[in-house]
Amino acid sequence: MRSVVQLLLLFLAVSLATGCASRKEAEVLPEETYYQNARKAMNSGNFNEAEQNLDSLETYYPFGRYAEQAQLDLIYARYQNLDLEGSRAAADRFIRLNPQSDHLDYALYMRGLASYNLDIGLAARYFPIDVAARNPGEQLQAFRDFSQLLTRFPESAYAPDARQRMIAVRNRMAELELHAARYYIKREAYVAANNRARYVVENYPSSPSVEEALMILADTFRFLELKKGASDAIATLRKNFPNSEAFNEDGAYESDLLRRQNRSLANVITFGLIGDE
């Protein structure tokens, strides 16, 4: 009996302690306290703590004095925490709730920035991943976000950086097409490689990928015995890239791109360690 009484007393003590802890955790701080705590944490680089305070501020004071600024700060805090999807979601929420805000351009910019870095962020920093070979979906979304920013707020302070990032996205799209063209060359699918290269020339004429795309066009046209196409590609290459490595010292076109790309199967599966000289 004594043991049962002791167990009941212990259970009662634990229950009381848990209840007190729960009441303490549920204690709501003043709106300004959450905001000041968040700002202090952000200034010190503690974005986890900042995010916690901003979440609490939004939960307990969704229409308070600091609501709009807290939503903007939450976009930034999540971005700095590398929670890019969370940052984009916070930007979407701000745009939806504050369509007439003076800070709408910032939300659009940050949404684009989060998308821009989603598929080239941590993976590209720590692993040897070819960004051009990855799914371009997030890059295209970033392009749309930045485009919307420039359309609605062409004079925004964020517009110049958005323009540069849109150029970078276009260049990545062109490099993605080249990546596919190289893949097809290795598998001797020269018509498909030609189509990819032509797409680069026609749709991304100012990208750095155009030079190689013209070489692929010239070489695949030659292989397919389409002399006019090869001649036109070489002429365009000569006009726009007179110092291209495809021309020898005498100025004659001498590209071995197909031979260099079309490696043996052993070379491909061993990442170049064996199979070819």
C-alpha positions in Angstrom: 0.0 0.0 0.0 2.8 2.4 0.9 4.4 1.7 -2.5 1.2 2.6 -4.3 0.8 5.8 -2.3 4.4 6.8 -3.2 3.8 6.1 -6.8 0.7 8.2 -6.8 2.5 11.1 -5.1 5.3 10.8 -7.6 2.8 10.9 -10.5 1.1 13.9 -9.0 4.4 15.8 -8.6 5.4 15.0 -12.2 2.0 16.1 -13.5 2.2 19.4 -11.5 5.7 20.1 -12.8 4.6 19.4 -16.4 1.6 21.6 -16.0 3.8 24.4 -14.7 6.2 24.0 -17.6 3.4 24.0 -20.1 2.0 27.2 -18.6 5.5 28.8 -18.7 6.0 27.8 -22.4 2.6 29.2 -23.3 3.3 32.5 -21.8 2.8 35.2 -24.4 5.2 38.1 -24.5 4.4 41.7 -25.5 4.4 42.3 -29.3 7.3 44.7 -29.1 9.4 42.2 -27.1 9.1 39.6 -29.8 10.1 42.2 -32.4 13.0 43.6 -30.5 14.3 40.1 -29.7 14.0 39.2 -33.4 15.9 42.3 -34.5 18.6 41.8 -31.9 19.0 38.2 -33.0 19.3 39.1 -36.6 21.8 41.8 -35.9 24.0 39.2 -34.1 23.6 36.7 -36.9 21.4 34.3 -34.9 18.8 33.7 -37.5 17.3 30.6 -35.8 16.4 32.7 -32.7 15.2 35.5 -35.0 12.9 33.2 -36.9 11.4 31.8 -33.6 10.5 35.3 -32.4 9.1 36.3 -35.7 7.0 33.2 -35.9 5.6 33.9 -32.4 5.0 37.5 -33.4 3.0 36.4 -36.4 1.1 33.8 -34.3 0.1 36.1 -31.4 -0.1 39.5 -33.2 -1.0 38.8 -36.9 -2.5 42.3 -37.3 -0.3 44.1 -34.9 2.0 47.1 -35.2 5.0 45.1 -36.4 3.1 42.6 -38.6 4.2 43.8 -42.0 7.8 44.3 -41.0 7.9 40.9 -39.2 6.7 39.2 -42.4 9.5 40.9 -44.4 12.1 39.9 -41.7 10.9 36.3 -41.8 11.6 36.1 -45.5 15.2 37.2 -44.9 15.7 35.1 -41.7 14.6 31.9 -43.5 16.8 32.8 -46.5 19.8 33.3 -44.2 19.0 30.0 -42.5 19.2 28.3 -45.9 15.5 27.5 -45.7 15.0 28.6 -49.3 11.6 26.9 -49.8 10.5 28.5 -46.5 11.8 31.9 -47.6 9.9 31.6 -50.9 6.7 30.6 -49.0 7.1 33.6 -46.7 7.5 35.9 -49.7 4.4 34.4 -51.3 2.4 35.0 -48.2 3.6 38.6 -47.9 2.7 39.3 -51.5 -0.8 37.8 -51.0 -1.4 39.7 -47.7 0.1 43.0 -48.7 -0.6 43.7 -52.4 -0.2 47.4 -52.0 2.9 47.4 -49.8 5.8 49.8 -50.6 8.0 46.8 -50.0 6.4 44.5 -52.6 9.5 44.8 -54.8 11.6 43.4 -52.0 9.3 40.4 -51.6 9.4 39.7 -55.3 13.2 40.0 -55.4 13.6 37.6 -52.4 11.2 35.1 -53.9 13.3 35.1 -57.1 16.5 34.9 -55.1 15.3 31.9 -53.2 14.3 30.1 -56.4 17.6 31.1 -58.0 19.6 29.4 -55.3 17.4 26.4 -54.7 19.1 24.0 -57.1 22.6 25.5 -57.0 23.0 26.2 -53.3 24.4 23.7 -50.9 24.8 20.9 -53.4 27.0 23.0 -55.7 29.1 24.2 -52.7 30.0 20.8 -51.3 29.6 18.3 -54.2 31.1 18.2 -57.7 27.7 18.6 -59.4 27.3 20.0 -62.9 24.7 22.7 -62.4 23.9 22.7 -66.1 22.9 19.1 -66.0 20.2 19.6 -63.4 16.5 20.2 -63.8 16.0 23.8 -64.8 12.6 24.2 -63.1 13.7 26.4 -60.2 15.9 28.6 -62.5 12.9 29.2 -64.8 10.8 30.1 -61.8 13.5 32.6 -60.7 13.5 34.0 -64.2 9.7 34.5 -64.0 10.0 36.1 -60.5 12.7 38.6 -61.6 10.8 39.3 -64.8 7.7 40.2 -62.7 9.8 42.5 -60.5 11.2 44.3 -63.6 7.8 44.7 -65.2 6.1 46.1 -62.1 9.0 47.9 -60.5 11.6 48.8 -63.2 13.1 51.5 -61.1 13.4 49.3 -58.0 16.8 49.3 -56.2 16.7 45.5 -56.7 16.2 45.7 -60.5 19.9 45.8 -61.6 20.7 42.7 -59.7 17.6 41.0 -61.0 18.6 41.8 -64.6 22.0 40.3 -64.0 20.5 37.1 -62.5 18.1 36.8 -65.5 21.2 36.9 -67.8 22.8 34.2 -65.7 19.7 32.1 -65.9 19.6 32.4 -69.7 23.3 31.4 -69.8 22.5 28.3 -67.7 19.6 27.4 -69.9 22.0 27.6 -72.9 24.6 25.5 -71.2 21.9 22.9 -70.3 21.1 22.6 -74.1 24.8 22.1 -74.8 25.1 19.5 -72.1 22.3 17.6 -73.9 24.1 18.1 -77.3 27.3 16.6 -75.9 25.3 13.7 -74.5 23.9 13.0 -77.9 27.3 13.2 -79.6 28.7 10.6 -77.3 25.9 8.3 -78.3 26.3 9.2 -82.0 22.8 10.8 -82.2 24.0 13.6 -84.4 20.7 14.8 -85.6 19.5 15.3 -82.0 22.8 17.0 -81.1 22.4 19.3 -84.1 18.9 20.3 -83.0 20.1 21.2 -79.5 22.9 23.3 -80.8 20.6 25.1 -83.2 18.2 25.9 -80.3 21.1 27.6 -78.5 22.1 29.7 -81.5 18.5 30.7 -82.1 17.2 31.3 -78.6 20.3 32.3 -76.6 22.4 34.3 -79.2 24.2 36.4 -76.6 25.2 33.5 -74.3 28.8 32.2 -74.0 27.6 28.8 -75.2 27.0 30.0 -78.8 30.6 29.4 -79.9 30.6 25.7 -79.0 27.0 25.4 -80.4 28.2 26.7 -83.8 31.1 24.2 -83.8 28.6 21.4 -83.0 26.4 22.6 -85.8 29.3 22.7 -88.3 30.6 19.3 -87.3 27.2 17.5 -87.2 26.2 19.1 -90.6 29.5 17.9 -92.0 28.9 14.4 -90.7 25.4 14.4 -92.1 26.9 15.6 -95.4 24.8 18.8 -95.4 27.4 21.1 -96.9 25.3 24.3 -96.9 24.4 24.0 -93.2 28.1 23.4 -92.3 29.3 26.3 -94.5 26.8 28.7 -92.9 27.7 27.6 -89.4 31.4 28.0 -90.0 30.8 31.4 -91.6 28.8 32.6 -88.6 31.5 31.2 -86.3 34.2 33.1 -88.2 32.3 36.3 -88.1 31.5 36.3 -84.4 34.4 34.3 -83.0 37.4 34.9 -85.3 39.8 33.7 -82.7 38.0 30.4 -82.0 40.1 27.4 -81.3 38.2 25.7 -84.2 40.4 27.7 -86.7 44.0 26.8 -87.3 46.9 29.2 -87.8 46.0 29.6 -91.5 42.4 30.4 -90.6 41.0 27.1 -91.9 38.2 25.3 -89.9 39.7 22.3 -88.2 37.4 21.0 -85.4 37.6 17.6 -83.9 34.7 18.1 -81.6 32.9 15.0 -82.6 35.9 12.8 -82.0 36.6 14.4 -78.6 33.0 14.1 -77.4 32.3 10.7 -78.9 34.3 8.6 -76.4 34.3 4.9 -76.1 31.9 3.2 -73.6 34.7 2.2 -71.4 35.9 5.8 -71.2 32.4 7.0 -70.4 31.7 4.6 -67.6 35.1 5.0 -66.0 34.9 8.8 -66.1 37.8 9.1 -68.5 40.2 6.9 -66.5 40.5 4.2 -69.2 39.3 3.5 -72.7 40.7 6.4 -74.7 44.1 8.2 -75.1 
